[in-house]
Amino acid sequence: QVQLVESGGGLVQAGGSLRLSCAASGSIFSFNTMGWYRQAPGKQREPVAVLTSGGSTDYADSVKGRFTISRDNAKNTVYLQMNSLKPLDTGVYYCIATTRIMHWGQGTQVTVSA
């Protein structure tokens, strides 16, 4: 069974930075893609960044140039470096990994104050 454990969320002022981590059970090479979704209060969950097994990345327009997704294969961990954070980035951030289905982590709260 796939387990994804996120960490690194917290409270930060606008303009600040956070780095989220997602530790996966087993080798991350077993996943077709890994990435991050977020859900803001009162809104639907939306994709933020994805990383394919081949190393390609894609980002939501709202975070391009500010967020970077990366991975450490030896640690079976995917990261989301978030810079120049804005209050609109506030939400619960979920790590995802896809095989034949999409697996979800439990989420980590990110709060950006004005």
Phi, psi and omega per residue, in radians:
Q1 nan 2.362 -3.122
V2 -1.361 2.291 3.029
Q3 -2.173 2.337 3.120
L4 -2.177 2.174 -3.086
V5 -2.119 2.000 -3.135
E6 -1.580 2.696 3.021
S7 -2.726 2.906 3.056
G8 1.838 -0.085 3.114
G9 -1.248 3.012 3.121
G10 2.846 -2.879 -3.127
L11 -1.842 2.282 -3.135
V12 -2.521 2.647 3.091
Q13 -1.388 2.703 3.083
A14 -0.960 2.400 -3.081
G15 1.621 -0.208 -3.128
G16 -1.460 -3.053 -3.088
S17 -2.302 2.667 2.990
L18 -2.502 2.674 3.002
R19 -2.166 2.093 3.078
L20 -1.606 2.542 3.085
S21 -2.153 2.585 3.085
C22 -2.358 1.904 3.126
A23 -1.640 2.182 -3.089
A24 -1.817 2.538 3.014
S25 -1.345 2.289 -3.105
G26 1.420 3.135 -3.095
S27 -1.296 2.346 3.115
I28 -1.244 -0.219 3.066
F29 -1.206 -0.278 3.118
S30 -1.339 -0.162 -3.106
F31 -1.733 2.472 3.070
N32 -1.214 -0.792 3.076
T33 -2.452 2.749 2.930
M34 -2.331 2.754 -3.123
G35 -3.126 -2.886 -3.089
W36 -2.355 2.387 2.968
Y37 -2.046 2.857 3.020
R38 -2.494 2.728 3.096
Q39 -2.334 1.976 3.089
A40 -1.439 2.754 3.132
P41 -0.965 2.220 3.090
G42 1.320 0.133 -3.105
K43 -2.147 2.883 3.109
Q44 -1.341 2.719 3.067
R45 -1.161 2.426 -3.094
E46 -2.377 2.606 3.083
P47 -1.250 2.501 3.133
V48 -1.971 -0.876 -3.087
A49 -2.722 2.498 3.094
V50 -2.333 2.655 3.138
L51 -2.372 2.127 -3.125
T52 -1.488 2.894 3.120
S53 -1.104 -0.413 3.106
G54 -1.465 -0.097 3.083
G55 1.742 0.010 3.095
S56 -1.309 2.596 -3.136
T57 -2.214 2.722 3.062
D58 -2.592 2.547 -3.063
Y59 -2.337 2.639 2.969
A60 -1.133 2.555 -3.117
D61 -0.996 -0.591 -3.058
S62 -1.214 -0.272 -3.099
V63 -2.059 -0.058 -3.136
K64 -1.015 2.353 -3.128
G65 1.497 -0.190 -3.132
R66 -2.035 -0.601 -3.096
F67 -1.900 2.562 3.085
T68 -2.381 2.222 3.067
I69 -1.729 2.446 3.141
S70 -2.652 3.030 -3.126
R71 -2.496 2.704 3.004
D72 -2.108 1.791 -3.041
N73 -1.090 -0.636 -3.109
A74 -1.153 -0.506 -3.128
K75 -1.743 0.021 -3.088
N76 0.887 0.781 -3.035
T77 -2.289 2.442 3.037
V78 -2.001 2.502 -3.090
Y79 -2.098 2.724 2.960
L80 -2.297 1.851 3.072
Q81 -1.509 2.130 -3.083
M82 -2.051 2.016 3.140
N83 -2.016 2.871 3.118
S84 0.851 0.846 -3.071
L85 -1.132 2.553 -3.128
K86 -2.118 2.719 3.076
P87 -0.956 -0.562 3.125
L88 -1.181 -0.211 3.080
D89 -1.419 -0.100 -3.140
T90 -1.065 2.388 3.089
G91 2.832 -3.107 3.031
V92 -1.632 2.222 -3.103
Y93 -1.808 2.234 -3.088
Y94 -2.017 2.359 3.003
C95 -1.488 2.461 3.091
I96 -2.263 2.686 3.039
A97 -2.539 2.410 -3.083
T98 -1.997 2.366 2.890
T99 -2.096 -1.978 2.957
R100 -1.424 -0.330 3.082
I101 -2.270 3.017 3.095
M102 -1.716 2.225 3.107
H103 -1.789 2.553 -3.067
W104 -2.162 2.527 2.938
G105 -1.448 -3.098 -3.071
Q106 -1.493 -0.245 3.103
G107 1.680 2.645 3.065
T108 -2.409 2.383 -3.041
Q109 -1.425 2.312 3.007
V110 -2.109 2.164 3.120
T111 -2.176 2.165 -3.135
V112 -1.989 2.047 -3.121
S113 -1.606 2.616 -3.105
A114 -1.296 nan nan
